Amino acid sequence: MKQTVYIASPESHQIHVWRLEDGGSLKLLQVVDAPGQVQPMVVSPDKGWLYVGVRPEFRVVAYRIAPDDGTLSEAGEAPLPGSPTHLSTDHEGRFLFCASYNAGCVSVTPLKDGHPQPVIDKVEGLDGCHSANISPDNRTLWVPTLKQDRICLFTLSDDGYLAPQEPAEVMTVEGAGPRHMAFHPNRQYAYCVNELNGTVDVWELRDPNGEIECVQTLDMMPPDFADTRWAADIHITPDGRHLYACDRTASIITVFSVSEDGSVLSVEGYQPTETQPRGFNIDHSGKYVIAAGQQSHHIAVYQIEGEQGLLKEQSRYAVGQGPMWVTINAF
């Protein structure tokens, strides 16, 4: 398996393209000058396209991924209705979802032969909309709205339109600020990191009565932490055994172990990392975590070790200015 790591640096308008080598080192393959402040990124399900959200002219830019080495060539773009905060696709690669924090909306962009088309649907009134996350069955879009302390639930139609589901939302505790999500590979549980109170919620997707329930809330901050909580990103290993979440004020990655069925998290440790880690990701083998420091202008590679899933730093690299998004492709 070959893996390519893409790092978005909005302050310098760059995407750095790296090859992940055996042993966790990175080799720089390409530096792409993006047409604006490049922020969220997502790889298409067929591994052939990288979609990038750009501001201040709000649009999605499509890059074709070279099948031999993962390098990028620009192949098209389409406008977006608001500043892109988070991008994702459905599992079939037919639709691109854009969450916009500032515009308070989520939009749907059709993808035709990989190329983004004009937006066909937009849902407004989502104050602080921070991500759009398609469920494992490709039917429900989970949309955390940070300023409303709720996650809105939409059914995705076959032609790409969103309709409120029943229930249409699930609520967090007041002041939590739900932000990013990850799904367990067994398709039964979802995890949401809450930016404002520094917690992680475990959501059971469907109990025997057809309800969606929060079955655990766990503090992700060290017991002696007394500063402002500012959680950012969350990811789970491919085998579902380890979950990681980061906080920007403390500049840490919190390490969780996950119960066999996915229902229970336990904190295993706290890994100091790059200054203000807004984004990180896990490679497709489940061996490495790569974190970006928005204020250090570097990325760090960590090896996942042992039953606890603790992190050991392997290497560190300078990238562009203000790196804040890490996307990893395997082919």
N, C-alpha and C positions, 0 to 999 in steps of 0.2 A: 504493500500500500504506500503510495506517495501522498504527501500532505503539503499543502501550501497555506501559509499564514498571511492574512491581509490586515494591515494596520491603517486606520483612518486618522489623519492628523489635520483637523480643520484649520488651525491657525496658520499652517504653511500650505494648505490646499493640496495635500499629498496623500497618496496611498503607497505604502511600502509593501512590497511583495517578497516574501521569504519562503525558502524551502526548509521544512522541518527535517533535520537529518536524524539518523539513528543516534541515540544517546542524548537527544534533546538540544543539540546545537542548531542554530539557524544560519542559513546562507542567503544573503541578499541577492535577489534575482532582478528586481526592477523597482524603480521609483516613478510613479505615475503622477503627473501634474493634473489635478482634478479641476473642473471648471467651477470652482467656488469652494465654500466651506463644507468639505465632505464630512458627514457624520455617520448616521446608521448605515449598516451594510447587511446584506443577506445573500447567500448562495442559493441558486435554484435547486430544486430536488434532483434534477438530472445532472448536476455538477458542472453545467456548461456555461452558466451566466453568473455574474456578480452584479447585484443591484445596489446602488448607492444613493442615499438621500443627500441633496445639496441645497445650501442656502447661500446668499439671501434671495436669489431667484429660485423659488421653491420648485424642485423637480426631482425626478428620479432619472439617474443615468445608468444605462445598461452597458456592461463590459462583457465581451466574449472571453471566456477562459480557454487558453490554449490547452489542448488535451495532453500534451507531452510534458509541460513544465508548470502549468498554472498561471503563466503570465497573462496580462490583460491587454485587450484592444477595445477602444470605445466603439459602440455599435448602435447607439441611439439614445433618445431621452423622451420624457413626457412630463407635462406640468403636474404639480400637486396642489391641492387647495389650501395647504398650510405648511408652515415650517416643519420639515420631517424630523421627528424625534425617535421613531422606531420603525423599522421595516421588517416584514415577514411575508412568507408566501403560504398558500395552501399546499398540501402534501402532493398534489398532482402537478404543481407548477403552472396552474391556469390563471391564478389571481395573486396580485401583490397587495398587501394591506399596509397602510401608512397611518400611524398614530401621530397626531400633532398636539403637543402640550400647549403651545401658545394659541392655536386656533380652537382648541377644545373639540377636536373631531377625529373620526377615523374614516378613511376612504378606501375604495376598492379600485384597483387598476388592473384591467385585463392584460394578460400576456399572450401575444400571438407569435408563435415560433420564437419565443424568447424575448421578443421586443415589447416594451411597454406601450400601451395604448392610452387614449384619454380616459379619465376617471369616469366610472359608470354609476357609482353610489357613494354617498357621503352621509354620515350620521353626525349631527352637531349636538351641542349641549353637554358635552363630556368634559367638564372643567378639569384641566390638568391631565388630560388623556396621555398616558405614558408608554403604553405598548399595546400590541395586538397579537394574540397568541392563539393559533388554531389548535383545537383539541386533537387527540390522537386519531379519532374517527373521522376527522376532516369535516365535521358538521357544525361545531360550535366555536365561535370566536370569543375569546375571553379578553376583555378590554379594561384594564385597571385605570380608574380615574382618580388620580392622586388627591385632588382637592375636594373630592366628594366622598372619600372613604368608602368606595364601592368598586366592585368589578362587574361591569355590564356584560351580559351574555346575549349573543346574537346567533341565530341560525343562518348558516350560509346556504343559499339556494344553488341549484345546479348552474344557473346563469350568472352567479356572482353577486347577488343582492343580499343585503343583511336585513333580518327581521328580528324584533325582540323575542327572545325565547321565554319559556315559562319554567322557572321563574326568570324574570328579565334582569335580575341583578342579585348579587350576594354582597352583604355588608361586612366591612372590617370594623374593628373598634374605632371610636372617634380619635382622630389625630394620627392614625397609623400611616396614611399616605401610601397606598399600594402602588407598586412601580413596575417591576419586571417579574417574569414567571418562568418556570420550568416544569416539564411533565415527566413523571416516572415512566420508564420503559414498559412497565406492566399495564399502562393506560388507565390505572385506577385512581391515581393521586396526582395533584398539582401542588406546586410550591410557589408562594408569592413573597417576595421581599418587600418590606414596608419601609419606605425611605425615611419617614419622619420619626418613627418611634423605634427603629432599629430592631425589628422583629421579623421572623419568617412564619407565615401561616401555612399549614398543611390542609388542603382541601380534598375531601373525598368526592370524587366526581359524581358518583351515583351510589347511594345506599340502597338497601333492598326496597325502600319505599319510593325510590325515584327522586329523592331530595339531594341537594348539594350542601354539604356540611363542612364547616371548619372543625377538624378533629384535634388540632394542636396549634398552639402559638408558642414560639420559643424565642427568647432573647438571644440576639446574635453578638452582643457586645460584651467585652470583658467585665467582670463584676466591679472593678474599680474605675470604670470609665465614667467621667462626669461632665464631658463636653457635649456639644451639640451633635446629635445623631444625624447621619447623612448617608444612609445606605444607597447602593447603586445597582448592582448587578447580581445575578444568580444563575448557576449552571449545575447540572447533575452529570455524573459519569455515565458512559453508555451502558454499564452493567447495573446502574441504579444503586450502587453501594455507598457512594460518597456524594455529598452536596456541598457546594461552596457559595458564599455570598461575601460581598466586599462593602467596606465603609470608607468614605472619602476623608472624613475628619481624622479618624484614627489611622488611616492608611494601612488597613489590615484586610486579610482574607480570612473569614471564619470557616473552619473545617467542621462539617457535620458527618456523622455516620447515619445511614438510613437502615431502618429495620427491613427484614427480608420482604415483607409485604408492602413496604413503602409508606406505612401509616405513621411511623414514629421517627423523629429526628433526635439525635443526641450531639451536643457540642463536644468535639474532640480537641480543639485547639485554635489558636489565633496566629496567623502567619503575617509578620510585618512585610510590607511590600512597597512598591513604588509610590511616590507621593501623589496623593489624590487619585486612587484607582477607580476611574469611572467605568471602565470596561475591562473584562477578561474573558477567557474562554478555555474550554477543555478540548484536547485533540481527540481524534476519532478512535484511537487505540485505548483511551482512558489512562494513559501514562503520564501526561503532562498538562500543566496549567500555564497559560501565558497571560500575563497581566500588563496593562498599560498605565503608566503614571501621567496623568494630565498635567501635572506641574513639574515632574522630573524629566519629561520629554524622552523617556526611556521605556523599554519593555523588559520584562524579566520572565525567564522560563523556569518553572519548578517541576521537579519530579514528584509524582504521587507515590507515597511509600507506605507499606505495611497495612495491617488490618484497619488502622484508624484513618488512613488516607491523609496523613500529615504531609506537608510540603517541604521539599528541600531544594533550595535555589541551585540551578545548574549553570545559568549564563544570563548575561544582561547586555542590551544593545541600545544604542542611540537610534531614534527614529525622527519623524518630523516634530513640529511644534504642537503641543497640546493633544497628544494622542488620546483617543477616547473610545475607540471601537476595535474589537478584535474578532475576526471571522476566520474560520479554518475550513478548508476544503480537502476532501480525500478523493483520490481517483486512481 
